[in-house]
Amino acid sequence: MTDLNTLAANAPKAELHLHIEGSFEPELMFEIARRNDVNLPFKSVEDIRAAYDFSNLQEFLDIYYQGMSVLLLEQDFYDLTWAYLTRAAADHVIHTEIFFDPQGHTERGVAFADVVGGISRALGDAKDKLGISSKLIMCFLRHLSEEEALATWDEAQPHLSLIDGVGLDSSEVGHPPSKFKKVFAKARAAGLHLVAHAGEEGPPSYIWEALDDLCIERVDHGNRALEDQALVKRLADEGLCLTVCPLSNLKLCVIDDMKNHPIKVMLDAGLKPNINSDDPSYFGGYVNDNFLALINALPLSRTDIEVLLRNGFEGSFMDESDKAEALHRLQNYIKNTG
Ligand SMILES: [Zn+2]
């Protein structure tokens, strides 16, 4: 009988919660800083890794924005995205839905076209060379104002054919989803998919707002939904996917120990979580590392792993025929892996 780690590691899978800037490995950060002649406040790769010792979301975000400051040219965004895609391919990711934060770049004077162009070019190459399909989700930084988000929305208009959805990320507490009602209404009118980070550090009321005011189709994180039984019922009834990120939860102290991760509670409550890496360079692992951490810490069954893998495709924004094909591929893998 195949052990659960091997079953999960080799399975074809989807990743639905991945910030491309959070996949920036220190080695590539140094290389791009050197060729762009940007000074980093770190002397070595080890120095950077040593700085990845956060106790909350804000401490992480401070260093996250520092890291992305070396990204200036279209080729930088291509290289960043390609590095993630080759790493994801090694974990048998066959479909990925990537977040990017244009405001983290345009406010530094980088052209929107270079950001979205470099990322999209790598995603196109991944389809041809790695067999990975993808969707691209533009996130608004919630610590900034809605006026700034609306300006970014306007800036994105010439590039909407490359963008499949919008999301909401950055510092959650004090920045409720309702703050971004207008910009999400515009994205909805344009036919884009809608997601938002909610209930990671913020209260369950932020998840209600994301559902009612922003009309999201998927909840990013959503851990704190478990504090509100009416909310659990609604999420379960509507079958909304929760994009859960175990190593991120541990690193940002959303949980104190992987043994206390709520994934099993979520599954047992009828919720629909899948497993993702969030910001893998900063949080200590890619998607298979996240499965491994859960399997080692919790009494998950083979069925639990199969459901988590299936949820990744079911919760994706793939079109129905691609989704059916991916689920069929997963089902065959499961059947042939005793
Ligand atoms: Zn995230």
py3Dmol code that shows the C-alpha trace and the ligand (Angstrom):
import py3Dmol

protein = """\
ATOM      1  CA  MET A   1       0.000   0.000   0.000  1.00  0.00           C
ATOM      2  CA  THR A   2       1.377   3.377  -1.030  1.00  0.00           C
ATOM      3  CA  ASP A   3       1.975   5.643   1.951  1.00  0.00           C
ATOM      4  CA  LEU A   4       0.007   8.892   2.046  1.00  0.00           C
ATOM      5  CA  ASN A   5       3.053  11.106   1.482  1.00  0.00           C
ATOM      6  CA  THR A   6       3.904   9.294  -1.743  1.00  0.00           C
ATOM      7  CA  LEU A   7       0.254   9.247  -2.810  1.00  0.00           C
ATOM      8  CA  ALA A   8      -0.015  13.023  -2.343  1.00  0.00           C
ATOM      9  CA  ALA A   9       3.431  13.899  -3.675  1.00  0.00           C
ATOM     10  CA  ASN A  10       3.052  12.113  -7.025  1.00  0.00           C
ATOM     11  CA  ALA A  11      -0.569  13.025  -7.641  1.00  0.00           C
ATOM     12  CA  PRO A  12      -1.466  15.462 -10.425  1.00  0.00           C
ATOM     13  CA  LYS A  13      -2.626  18.544  -8.560  1.00  0.00           C
ATOM     14  CA  ALA A  14      -3.854  22.121  -8.765  1.00  0.00           C
ATOM     15  CA  GLU A  15      -2.520  25.055  -6.788  1.00  0.00           C
ATOM     16  CA  LEU A  16      -5.014  27.891  -6.262  1.00  0.00           C
ATOM     17  CA  HIS A  17      -3.301  30.181  -3.759  1.00  0.00           C
ATOM     18  CA  LEU A  18       0.156  31.284  -4.824  1.00  0.00           C
ATOM     19  CA  HIS A  19       1.552  34.813  -4.781  1.00  0.00           C
ATOM     20  CA  ILE A  20       4.128  34.899  -7.528  1.00  0.00           C
ATOM     21  CA  GLU A  21       6.185  37.495  -5.637  1.00  0.00           C
ATOM     22  CA  GLY A  22       6.157  35.114  -2.657  1.00  0.00           C
ATOM     23  CA  SER A  23       7.927  32.447  -4.691  1.00  0.00           C
ATOM     24  CA  PHE A  24      10.980  34.706  -5.025  1.00  0.00           C
ATOM     25  CA  GLU A  25      13.894  32.576  -3.815  1.00  0.00           C
ATOM     26  CA  PRO A  26      16.881  34.440  -2.303  1.00  0.00           C
ATOM     27  CA  GLU A  27      19.274  33.097  -4.975  1.00  0.00           C
ATOM     28  CA  LEU A  28      17.211  34.581  -7.819  1.00  0.00           C
ATOM     29  CA  MET A  29      16.638  37.761  -5.776  1.00  0.00           C
ATOM     30  CA  PHE A  30      20.395  38.244  -5.562  1.00  0.00           C
ATOM     31  CA  GLU A  31      20.914  37.509  -9.259  1.00  0.00           C
ATOM     32  CA  ILE A  32      18.256  40.004 -10.380  1.00  0.00           C
ATOM     33  CA  ALA A  33      19.450  42.637  -7.871  1.00  0.00           C
ATOM     34  CA  ARG A  34      22.949  42.296  -9.326  1.00  0.00           C
ATOM     35  CA  ARG A  35      21.934  42.617 -12.975  1.00  0.00           C
ATOM     36  CA  ASN A  36      19.615  45.574 -12.176  1.00  0.00           C
ATOM     37  CA  ASP A  37      22.234  47.213  -9.980  1.00  0.00           C
ATOM     38  CA  VAL A  38      19.880  47.383  -6.975  1.00  0.00           C
ATOM     39  CA  ASN A  39      21.298  47.271  -3.450  1.00  0.00           C
ATOM     40  CA  LEU A  40      19.667  44.777  -1.113  1.00  0.00           C
ATOM     41  CA  PRO A  41      19.980  45.289   2.649  1.00  0.00           C
ATOM     42  CA  PHE A  42      21.293  41.705   2.930  1.00  0.00           C
ATOM     43  CA  LYS A  43      24.827  40.455   2.389  1.00  0.00           C
ATOM     44  CA  SER A  44      24.022  36.867   1.520  1.00  0.00           C
ATOM     45  CA  VAL A  45      21.344  34.293   0.803  1.00  0.00           C
ATOM     46  CA  GLU A  46      21.767  33.104   4.411  1.00  0.00           C
ATOM     47  CA  ASP A  47      21.130  36.657   5.677  1.00  0.00           C
ATOM     48  CA  ILE A  48      17.844  36.736   3.776  1.00  0.00           C
ATOM     49  CA  ARG A  49      16.763  33.348   5.067  1.00  0.00           C
ATOM     50  CA  ALA A  50      17.628  34.416   8.621  1.00  0.00           C
ATOM     51  CA  ALA A  51      15.310  37.407   8.207  1.00  0.00           C
ATOM     52  CA  TYR A  52      12.394  35.054   7.426  1.00  0.00           C
ATOM     53  CA  ASP A  53      11.494  34.733  11.083  1.00  0.00           C
ATOM     54  CA  PHE A  54       8.113  36.399  11.377  1.00  0.00           C
ATOM     55  CA  SER A  55       5.606  36.421  14.190  1.00  0.00           C
ATOM     56  CA  ASN A  56       2.692  37.857  12.224  1.00  0.00           C
ATOM     57  CA  LEU A  57       1.440  38.845   8.785  1.00  0.00           C
ATOM     58  CA  GLN A  58       2.757  42.418   8.974  1.00  0.00           C
ATOM     59  CA  GLU A  59       6.347  41.386   9.776  1.00  0.00           C
ATOM     60  CA  PHE A  60       6.254  39.079   6.769  1.00  0.00           C
ATOM     61  CA  LEU A  61       4.806  41.773   4.495  1.00  0.00           C
ATOM     62  CA  ASP A  62       7.567  44.232   5.407  1.00  0.00           C
ATOM     63  CA  ILE A  63      10.258  41.898   4.084  1.00  0.00           C
ATOM     64  CA  TYR A  64       8.072  40.719   1.188  1.00  0.00           C
ATOM     65  CA  TYR A  65       7.857  44.253  -0.222  1.00  0.00           C
ATOM     66  CA  GLN A  66      11.597  44.734   0.258  1.00  0.00           C
ATOM     67  CA  GLY A  67      12.303  41.580  -1.780  1.00  0.00           C
ATOM     68  CA  MET A  68      10.084  42.492  -4.695  1.00  0.00           C
ATOM     69  CA  SER A  69      11.780  45.894  -5.035  1.00  0.00           C
ATOM     70  CA  VAL A  70      14.516  44.360  -7.223  1.00  0.00           C
ATOM     71  CA  LEU A  71      11.974  43.413  -9.917  1.00  0.00           C
ATOM     72  CA  LEU A  72      12.119  46.078 -12.604  1.00  0.00           C
ATOM     73  CA  LEU A  73      11.994  44.630 -16.120  1.00  0.00           C
ATOM     74  CA  GLU A  74       9.694  42.332 -18.088  1.00  0.00           C
ATOM     75  CA  GLN A  75      12.415  39.669 -18.085  1.00  0.00           C
ATOM     76  CA  ASP A  76      12.595  39.834 -14.248  1.00  0.00           C
ATOM     77  CA  PHE A  77       8.901  38.952 -14.008  1.00  0.00           C
ATOM     78  CA  TYR A  78       9.377  36.200 -16.563  1.00  0.00           C
ATOM     79  CA  ASP A  79      12.297  34.698 -14.632  1.00  0.00           C
ATOM     80  CA  LEU A  80      10.424  34.909 -11.317  1.00  0.00           C
ATOM     81  CA  THR A  81       7.374  33.153 -12.777  1.00  0.00           C
ATOM     82  CA  TRP A  82       9.375  30.561 -14.691  1.00  0.00           C
ATOM     83  CA  ALA A  83      11.326  29.624 -11.557  1.00  0.00           C
ATOM     84  CA  TYR A  84       8.057  28.958  -9.710  1.00  0.00           C
ATOM     85  CA  LEU A  85       6.589  26.968 -12.612  1.00  0.00           C
ATOM     86  CA  THR A  86       9.564  24.627 -12.929  1.00  0.00           C
ATOM     87  CA  ARG A  87       9.469  24.057  -9.160  1.00  0.00           C
ATOM     88  CA  ALA A  88       5.708  23.438  -9.279  1.00  0.00           C
ATOM     89  CA  ALA A  89       6.176  20.942 -12.133  1.00  0.00           C
ATOM     90  CA  ALA A  90       8.488  18.935  -9.867  1.00  0.00           C
ATOM     91  CA  ASP A  91       5.564  18.699  -7.390  1.00  0.00           C
ATOM     92  CA  HIS A  92       3.249  17.439 -10.179  1.00  0.00           C
ATOM     93  CA  VAL A  93       1.227  20.649 -10.313  1.00  0.00           C
ATOM     94  CA  ILE A  94      -0.675  20.525 -13.613  1.00  0.00           C
ATOM     95  CA  HIS A  95      -2.809  23.619 -13.057  1.00  0.00           C
ATOM     96  CA  THR A  96      -1.989  26.776 -11.126  1.00  0.00           C
ATOM     97  CA  GLU A  97      -3.851  30.002 -10.414  1.00  0.00           C
ATOM     98  CA  ILE A  98      -1.349  32.720  -9.662  1.00  0.00           C
ATOM     99  CA  PHE A  99      -1.810  35.978  -7.767  1.00  0.00           C
ATOM    100  CA  PHE A 100       0.208  39.044  -8.603  1.00  0.00           C
ATOM    101  CA  ASP A 101       0.313  42.435  -6.860  1.00  0.00           C
ATOM    102  CA  PRO A 102       0.596  45.130  -9.559  1.00  0.00           C
ATOM    103  CA  GLN A 103       0.473  47.943  -6.986  1.00  0.00           C
ATOM    104  CA  GLY A 104       3.673  46.626  -5.386  1.00  0.00           C
ATOM    105  CA  HIS A 105       5.400  47.312  -8.704  1.00  0.00           C
ATOM    106  CA  THR A 106       3.654  50.230 -10.402  1.00  0.00           C
ATOM    107  CA  GLU A 107       4.123  52.408  -7.297  1.00  0.00           C
ATOM    108  CA  ARG A 108       7.887  51.905  -7.834  1.00  0.00           C
ATOM    109  CA  GLY A 109       7.599  53.106 -11.430  1.00  0.00           C
ATOM    110  CA  VAL A 110       7.537  49.673 -13.105  1.00  0.00           C
ATOM    111  CA  ALA A 111       5.229  49.580 -16.148  1.00  0.00           C
ATOM    112  CA  PHE A 112       2.045  47.545 -15.679  1.00  0.00           C
ATOM    113  CA  ALA A 113       2.634  46.034 -19.140  1.00  0.00           C
ATOM    114  CA  ASP A 114       6.050  44.704 -18.089  1.00  0.00           C
ATOM    115  CA  VAL A 115       4.644  43.063 -14.942  1.00  0.00           C
ATOM    116  CA  VAL A 116       1.717  41.335 -16.613  1.00  0.00           C
ATOM    117  CA  GLY A 117       3.689  40.709 -19.813  1.00  0.00           C
ATOM    118  CA  GLY A 118       6.556  38.865 -18.137  1.00  0.00           C
ATOM    119  CA  ILE A 119       4.272  36.748 -15.967  1.00  0.00           C
ATOM    120  CA  SER A 120       1.975  35.865 -18.883  1.00  0.00           C
ATOM    121  CA  ARG A 121       4.844  34.972 -21.195  1.00  0.00           C
ATOM    122  CA  ALA A 122       6.132  32.465 -18.620  1.00  0.00           C
ATOM    123  CA  LEU A 123       2.616  31.051 -18.121  1.00  0.00           C
ATOM    124  CA  GLY A 124       2.323  30.576 -21.889  1.00  0.00           C
ATOM    125  CA  ASP A 125       5.669  28.776 -22.016  1.00  0.00           C
ATOM    126  CA  ALA A 126       4.602  26.567 -19.080  1.00  0.00           C
ATOM    127  CA  LYS A 127       1.606  25.349 -21.054  1.00  0.00           C
ATOM    128  CA  ASP A 128       3.832  24.394 -24.000  1.00  0.00           C
ATOM    129  CA  LYS A 129       6.938  23.124 -22.226  1.00  0.00           C
ATOM    130  CA  LEU A 130       5.753  21.873 -18.810  1.00  0.00           C
ATOM    131  CA  GLY A 131       2.124  20.927 -19.511  1.00  0.00           C
ATOM    132  CA  ILE A 132       0.907  23.301 -16.761  1.00  0.00           C
ATOM    133  CA  SER A 133      -2.288  25.256 -17.426  1.00  0.00           C
ATOM    134  CA  SER A 134      -2.956  28.441 -15.494  1.00  0.00           C
ATOM    135  CA  LYS A 135      -5.131  31.403 -14.606  1.00  0.00           C
ATOM    136  CA  LEU A 136      -3.859  34.813 -13.552  1.00  0.00           C
ATOM    137  CA  ILE A 137      -5.465  36.742 -10.678  1.00  0.00           C
ATOM    138  CA  MET A 138      -4.706  40.407 -10.055  1.00  0.00           C
ATOM    139  CA  CYS A 139      -4.786  41.300  -6.361  1.00  0.00           C
ATOM    140  CA  PHE A 140      -5.470  44.680  -4.831  1.00  0.00           C
ATOM    141  CA  LEU A 141      -3.425  45.606  -1.767  1.00  0.00           C
ATOM    142  CA  ARG A 142      -6.022  46.107   0.949  1.00  0.00           C
ATOM    143  CA  HIS A 143      -3.868  48.385   3.105  1.00  0.00           C
ATOM    144  CA  LEU A 144      -4.134  50.950   0.274  1.00  0.00           C
ATOM    145  CA  SER A 145      -7.345  52.867  -0.486  1.00  0.00           C
ATOM    146  CA  GLU A 146     -10.145  51.809  -2.801  1.00  0.00           C
ATOM    147  CA  GLU A 147      -9.348  54.855  -4.958  1.00  0.00           C
ATOM    148  CA  GLU A 148      -5.896  53.382  -5.541  1.00  0.00           C
ATOM    149  CA  ALA A 149      -7.439  50.001  -6.361  1.00  0.00           C
ATOM    150  CA  LEU A 150      -9.785  51.715  -8.841  1.00  0.00           C
ATOM    151  CA  ALA A 151      -6.806  53.446 -10.469  1.00  0.00           C
ATOM    152  CA  THR A 152      -5.086  50.045 -10.804  1.00  0.00           C
ATOM    153  CA  TRP A 153      -8.284  48.623 -12.288  1.00  0.00           C
ATOM    154  CA  ASP A 154      -8.209  51.411 -14.914  1.00  0.00           C
ATOM    155  CA  GLU A 155      -4.543  50.744 -15.599  1.00  0.00           C
ATOM    156  CA  ALA A 156      -5.307  47.051 -16.131  1.00  0.00           C
ATOM    157  CA  GLN A 157      -7.933  47.670 -18.846  1.00  0.00           C
ATOM    158  CA  PRO A 158      -5.621  47.239 -21.882  1.00  0.00           C
ATOM    159  CA  HIS A 159      -4.410  43.930 -20.398  1.00  0.00           C
ATOM    160  CA  LEU A 160      -7.691  42.339 -19.303  1.00  0.00           C
ATOM    161  CA  SER A 161      -7.372  39.574 -21.908  1.00  0.00           C
ATOM    162  CA  LEU A 162      -4.415  38.287 -19.842  1.00  0.00           C
ATOM    163  CA  ILE A 163      -6.210  38.514 -16.468  1.00  0.00           C
ATOM    164  CA  ASP A 164      -8.788  35.950 -15.348  1.00  0.00           C
ATOM    165  CA  GLY A 165      -9.771  37.249 -11.936  1.00  0.00           C
ATOM    166  CA  VAL A 166      -9.243  39.739  -9.138  1.00  0.00           C
ATOM    167  CA  GLY A 167      -8.374  39.140  -5.488  1.00  0.00           C
ATOM    168  CA  LEU A 168      -7.610  40.972  -2.275  1.00  0.00           C
ATOM    169  CA  ASP A 169      -4.442  40.509  -0.229  1.00  0.00           C
ATOM    170  CA  SER A 170      -1.936  42.172   2.160  1.00  0.00           C
ATOM    171  CA  SER A 171      -2.674  43.315   5.757  1.00  0.00           C
ATOM    172  CA  GLU A 172      -6.106  41.979   6.646  1.00  0.00           C
ATOM    173  CA  VAL A 173      -6.980  43.368  10.066  1.00  0.00           C
ATOM    174  CA  GLY A 174      -8.500  46.855   9.837  1.00  0.00           C
ATOM    175  CA  HIS A 175      -9.086  46.509   6.087  1.00  0.00           C
ATOM    176  CA  PRO A 176     -12.423  44.704   5.668  1.00  0.00           C
ATOM    177  CA  PRO A 177     -13.553  43.442   2.253  1.00  0.00           C
ATOM    178  CA  SER A 178     -16.435  45.987   2.170  1.00  0.00           C
ATOM    179  CA  LYS A 179     -13.786  48.676   1.586  1.00  0.00           C
ATOM    180  CA  PHE A 180     -13.389  47.320  -1.971  1.00  0.00           C
ATOM    181  CA  LYS A 181     -17.032  46.916  -2.964  1.00  0.00           C
ATOM    182  CA  LYS A 182     -16.899  49.306  -5.938  1.00  0.00           C
ATOM    183  CA  VAL A 183     -13.796  47.884  -7.585  1.00  0.00           C
ATOM    184  CA  PHE A 184     -15.055  44.314  -7.206  1.00  0.00           C
ATOM    185  CA  ALA A 185     -18.394  45.343  -8.773  1.00  0.00           C
ATOM    186  CA  LYS A 186     -16.462  46.610 -11.785  1.00  0.00           C
ATOM    187  CA  ALA A 187     -14.490  43.395 -12.079  1.00  0.00           C
ATOM    188  CA  ARG A 188     -17.711  41.388 -11.781  1.00  0.00           C
ATOM    189  CA  ALA A 189     -19.328  43.463 -14.536  1.00  0.00           C
ATOM    190  CA  ALA A 190     -16.290  42.723 -16.722  1.00  0.00           C
ATOM    191  CA  GLY A 191     -16.843  38.982 -16.215  1.00  0.00           C
ATOM    192  CA  LEU A 192     -13.755  38.326 -14.115  1.00  0.00           C
ATOM    193  CA  HIS A 193     -13.569  35.710 -11.385  1.00  0.00           C
ATOM    194  CA  LEU A 194     -13.588  37.046  -7.817  1.00  0.00           C
ATOM    195  CA  VAL A 195     -11.661  35.825  -4.766  1.00  0.00           C
ATOM    196  CA  ALA A 196     -10.438  37.443  -1.538  1.00  0.00           C
ATOM    197  CA  HIS A 197      -8.200  36.646   1.398  1.00  0.00           C
ATOM    198  CA  ALA A 198     -10.533  36.514   4.383  1.00  0.00           C
ATOM    199  CA  GLY A 199     -10.532  34.956   7.833  1.00  0.00           C
ATOM    200  CA  GLU A 200      -6.769  34.403   8.059  1.00  0.00           C
ATOM    201  CA  GLU A 201      -6.191  36.962  10.833  1.00  0.00           C
ATOM    202  CA  GLY A 202      -9.467  38.836  10.318  1.00  0.00           C
ATOM    203  CA  PRO A 203     -12.757  37.805  11.990  1.00  0.00           C
ATOM    204  CA  PRO A 204     -15.543  35.669  10.446  1.00  0.00           C
ATOM    205  CA  SER A 205     -17.429  38.895   9.650  1.00  0.00           C
ATOM    206  CA  TYR A 206     -14.785  39.604   6.990  1.00  0.00           C
ATOM    207  CA  ILE A 207     -15.718  36.328   5.264  1.00  0.00           C
ATOM    208  CA  TRP A 208     -19.416  37.276   5.353  1.00  0.00           C
ATOM    209  CA  GLU A 209     -18.514  40.632   3.806  1.00  0.00           C
ATOM    210  CA  ALA A 210     -16.395  38.990   1.123  1.00  0.00           C
ATOM    211  CA  LEU A 211     -19.360  36.762   0.241  1.00  0.00           C
ATOM    212  CA  ASP A 212     -22.112  39.393   0.422  1.00  0.00           C
ATOM    213  CA  ASP A 213     -20.363  42.608  -0.611  1.00  0.00           C
ATOM    214  CA  LEU A 214     -17.731  41.296  -3.028  1.00  0.00           C
ATOM    215  CA  CYS A 215     -19.558  38.164  -4.310  1.00  0.00           C
ATOM    216  CA  ILE A 216     -16.413  36.032  -4.145  1.00  0.00           C
ATOM    217  CA  GLU A 217     -16.388  32.543  -5.648  1.00  0.00           C
ATOM    218  CA  ARG A 218     -13.626  31.176  -3.412  1.00  0.00           C
ATOM    219  CA  VAL A 219     -12.231  32.091   0.026  1.00  0.00           C
ATOM    220  CA  ASP A 220      -8.465  32.450   0.378  1.00  0.00           C
ATOM    221  CA  HIS A 221      -7.547  30.933   3.777  1.00  0.00           C
ATOM    222  CA  GLY A 222     -10.894  31.148   5.598  1.00  0.00           C
ATOM    223  CA  ASN A 223      -9.569  29.440   8.753  1.00  0.00           C
ATOM    224  CA  ARG A 224     -11.633  31.590  11.087  1.00  0.00           C
ATOM    225  CA  ALA A 225     -14.892  30.551   9.390  1.00  0.00           C
ATOM    226  CA  LEU A 226     -14.857  27.716  11.914  1.00  0.00           C
ATOM    227  CA  GLU A 227     -15.712  30.202  14.686  1.00  0.00           C
ATOM    228  CA  ASP A 228     -19.146  30.820  13.128  1.00  0.00           C
ATOM    229  CA  GLN A 229     -21.437  27.834  12.588  1.00  0.00           C
ATOM    230  CA  ALA A 230     -23.885  29.760  10.371  1.00  0.00           C
ATOM    231  CA  LEU A 231     -20.953  30.708   8.146  1.00  0.00           C
ATOM    232  CA  VAL A 232     -19.693  27.116   8.015  1.00  0.00           C
ATOM    233  CA  LYS A 233     -23.166  26.033   6.932  1.00  0.00           C
ATOM    234  CA  ARG A 234     -23.327  28.654   4.201  1.00  0.00           C
ATOM    235  CA  LEU A 235     -19.865  27.825   2.833  1.00  0.00           C
ATOM    236  CA  ALA A 236     -20.693  24.123   2.904  1.00  0.00           C
ATOM    237  CA  ASP A 237     -24.114  24.607   1.282  1.00  0.00           C
ATOM    238  CA  GLU A 238     -22.649  26.741  -1.496  1.00  0.00           C
ATOM    239  CA  GLY A 239     -19.662  24.422  -1.942  1.00  0.00           C
ATOM    240  CA  LEU A 240     -17.152  27.267  -1.923  1.00  0.00           C
ATOM    241  CA  CYS A 241     -13.541  26.196  -1.971  1.00  0.00           C
ATOM    242  CA  LEU A 242     -11.235  27.401   0.820  1.00  0.00           C
ATOM    243  CA  THR A 243      -7.640  27.767  -0.396  1.00  0.00           C
ATOM    244  CA  VAL A 244      -5.801  26.628   2.723  1.00  0.00           C
ATOM    245  CA  CYS A 245      -2.052  27.156   3.252  1.00  0.00           C
ATOM    246  CA  PRO A 246      -0.730  25.055   6.189  1.00  0.00           C
ATOM    247  CA  LEU A 247       2.946  26.136   6.288  1.00  0.00           C
ATOM    248  CA  SER A 248       1.892  29.769   5.911  1.00  0.00           C
ATOM    249  CA  ASN A 249      -0.512  29.335   8.847  1.00  0.00           C
ATOM    250  CA  LEU A 250       2.324  27.947  10.963  1.00  0.00           C
ATOM    251  CA  LYS A 251       4.929  30.516   9.921  1.00  0.00           C
ATOM    252  CA  LEU A 252       2.568  33.464  10.485  1.00  0.00           C
ATOM    253  CA  CYS A 253       1.385  32.028  13.812  1.00  0.00           C
ATOM    254  CA  VAL A 254      -2.234  31.570  12.692  1.00  0.00           C
ATOM    255  CA  ILE A 255      -1.712  28.147  14.348  1.00  0.00           C
ATOM    256  CA  ASP A 256       0.848  27.354  17.067  1.00  0.00           C
ATOM    257  CA  ASP A 257       1.544  23.785  15.969  1.00  0.00           C
ATOM    258  CA  MET A 258       0.775  21.803  12.800  1.00  0.00           C
ATOM    259  CA  LYS A 259      -0.944  19.276  15.074  1.00  0.00           C
ATOM    260  CA  ASN A 260      -3.562  21.978  15.668  1.00  0.00           C
ATOM    261  CA  HIS A 261      -4.146  22.727  12.001  1.00  0.00           C
ATOM    262  CA  PRO A 262      -7.930  22.828  11.317  1.00  0.00           C
ATOM    263  CA  ILE A 263      -7.851  20.995   7.958  1.00  0.00           C
ATOM    264  CA  LYS A 264      -9.442  17.848   9.364  1.00  0.00           C
ATOM    265  CA  VAL A 265     -12.076  19.901  11.203  1.00  0.00           C
ATOM    266  CA  MET A 266     -12.836  21.710   7.934  1.00  0.00           C
ATOM    267  CA  LEU A 267     -13.247  18.440   6.037  1.00  0.00           C
ATOM    268  CA  ASP A 268     -15.418  16.935   8.763  1.00  0.00           C
ATOM    269  CA  ALA A 269     -17.592  20.078   8.811  1.00  0.00           C
ATOM    270  CA  GLY A 270     -18.375  19.620   5.105  1.00  0.00           C
ATOM    271  CA  LEU A 271     -16.176  22.496   3.957  1.00  0.00           C
ATOM    272  CA  LYS A 272     -14.158  22.246   0.755  1.00  0.00           C
ATOM    273  CA  PRO A 273     -10.499  23.074   1.429  1.00  0.00           C
ATOM    274  CA  ASN A 274      -7.577  22.433  -0.891  1.00  0.00           C
ATOM    275  CA  ILE A 275      -3.841  22.670  -0.146  1.00  0.00           C
ATOM    276  CA  ASN A 276      -1.541  25.470  -1.344  1.00  0.00           C
ATOM    277  CA  SER A 277       1.819  27.055  -0.663  1.00  0.00           C
ATOM    278  CA  ASP A 278       0.864  30.804  -0.506  1.00  0.00           C
ATOM    279  CA  ASP A 279       4.391  32.338  -0.436  1.00  0.00           C
ATOM    280  CA  PRO A 280       6.617  29.246  -0.661  1.00  0.00           C
ATOM    281  CA  SER A 281       9.976  30.973  -0.581  1.00  0.00           C
ATOM    282  CA  TYR A 282       9.099  32.705   2.681  1.00  0.00           C
ATOM    283  CA  PHE A 283       7.093  29.989   4.410  1.00  0.00           C
ATOM    284  CA  GLY A 284       9.388  27.018   4.006  1.00  0.00           C
ATOM    285  CA  GLY A 285       7.894  24.923   1.266  1.00  0.00           C
ATOM    286  CA  TYR A 286       6.050  24.310  -1.968  1.00  0.00           C
ATOM    287  CA  VAL A 287       2.763  22.470  -2.312  1.00  0.00           C
ATOM    288  CA  ASN A 288       4.088  18.955  -1.657  1.00  0.00           C
ATOM    289  CA  ASP A 289       5.851  20.206   1.497  1.00  0.00           C
ATOM    290  CA  ASN A 290       2.462  21.453   2.679  1.00  0.00           C
ATOM    291  CA  PHE A 291       0.851  18.050   2.132  1.00  0.00           C
ATOM    292  CA  LEU A 292       3.791  16.392   3.884  1.00  0.00           C
ATOM    293  CA  ALA A 293       3.547  18.700   6.921  1.00  0.00           C
ATOM    294  CA  LEU A 294      -0.155  17.931   7.330  1.00  0.00           C
ATOM    295  CA  ILE A 295       0.210  14.181   6.821  1.00  0.00           C
ATOM    296  CA  ASN A 296       3.025  14.019   9.393  1.00  0.00           C
ATOM    297  CA  ALA A 297       1.077  16.004  11.999  1.00  0.00           C
ATOM    298  CA  LEU A 298      -2.524  14.855  11.640  1.00  0.00           C
ATOM    299  CA  PRO A 299      -4.463  11.581  11.418  1.00  0.00           C
ATOM    300  CA  LEU A 300      -5.568  12.169   7.825  1.00  0.00           C
ATOM    301  CA  SER A 301      -7.053   9.232   5.936  1.00  0.00           C
ATOM    302  CA  ARG A 302      -6.435   8.237   2.349  1.00  0.00           C
ATOM    303  CA  THR A 303      -9.921   9.541   1.556  1.00  0.00           C
ATOM    304  CA  ASP A 304      -9.048  12.912   3.118  1.00  0.00           C
ATOM    305  CA  ILE A 305      -6.013  13.224   0.824  1.00  0.00           C
ATOM    306  CA  GLU A 306      -8.049  12.243  -2.221  1.00  0.00           C
ATOM    307  CA  VAL A 307     -10.726  14.833  -1.341  1.00  0.00           C
ATOM    308  CA  LEU A 308      -8.118  17.576  -0.827  1.00  0.00           C
ATOM    309  CA  LEU A 309      -6.593  16.781  -4.227  1.00  0.00           C
ATOM    310  CA  ARG A 310     -10.004  16.708  -5.925  1.00  0.00           C
ATOM    311  CA  ASN A 311     -11.017  20.008  -4.300  1.00  0.00           C
ATOM    312  CA  GLY A 312      -8.034  21.678  -5.982  1.00  0.00           C
ATOM    313  CA  PHE A 313      -9.509  20.988  -9.410  1.00  0.00           C
ATOM    314  CA  GLU A 314     -13.158  21.398  -8.434  1.00  0.00           C
ATOM    315  CA  GLY A 315     -12.428  24.783  -6.858  1.00  0.00           C
ATOM    316  CA  SER A 316     -10.416  25.981  -9.855  1.00  0.00           C
ATOM    317  CA  PHE A 317     -11.511  28.351 -12.596  1.00  0.00           C
ATOM    318  CA  MET A 318     -10.668  25.853 -15.349  1.00  0.00           C
ATOM    319  CA  ASP A 319     -13.393  25.574 -17.957  1.00  0.00           C
ATOM    320  CA  GLU A 320     -15.694  22.586 -17.486  1.00  0.00           C
ATOM    321  CA  SER A 321     -14.075  20.303 -20.067  1.00  0.00           C
ATOM    322  CA  ASP A 322     -10.526  20.971 -18.782  1.00  0.00           C
ATOM    323  CA  LYS A 323     -11.753  20.417 -15.237  1.00  0.00           C
ATOM    324  CA  ALA A 324     -13.410  17.114 -16.151  1.00  0.00           C
ATOM    325  CA  GLU A 325     -10.224  15.976 -17.906  1.00  0.00           C
ATOM    326  CA  ALA A 326      -8.028  16.893 -14.918  1.00  0.00           C
ATOM    327  CA  LEU A 327     -10.373  15.146 -12.469  1.00  0.00           C
ATOM    328  CA  HIS A 328     -10.361  12.071 -14.700  1.00  0.00           C
ATOM    329  CA  ARG A 329      -6.556  12.105 -14.715  1.00  0.00           C
ATOM    330  CA  LEU A 330      -6.516  12.353 -10.913  1.00  0.00           C
ATOM    331  CA  GLN A 331      -9.074   9.573 -10.593  1.00  0.00           C
ATOM    332  CA  ASN A 332      -6.978   7.279 -12.808  1.00  0.00           C
ATOM    333  CA  TYR A 333      -3.898   8.072 -10.749  1.00  0.00           C
ATOM    334  CA  ILE A 334      -5.758   7.229  -7.521  1.00  0.00           C
ATOM    335  CA  LYS A 335      -7.151   4.009  -8.986  1.00  0.00           C
ATOM    336  CA  ASN A 336      -3.713   2.889 -10.185  1.00  0.00           C
ATOM    337  CA  THR A 337      -1.933   3.793  -6.928  1.00  0.00           C
ATOM    338  CA  GLY A 338      -2.839   1.061  -4.472  1.00  0.00           C
TER     339      GLY A 338
END
"""
ligand_1 = """\
1
ZN
Zn -2.067 34.559 0.352
"""
view = py3Dmol.view(width=600, height=400)
view.addModel(protein, "pdb")
view.setStyle({"model": 0}, {"cartoon": {"style": "trace"}})
view.addModel(ligand_1, "xyz")
view.setStyle({"model": 1}, {"stick": {}})
view.zoomTo()
view.show()
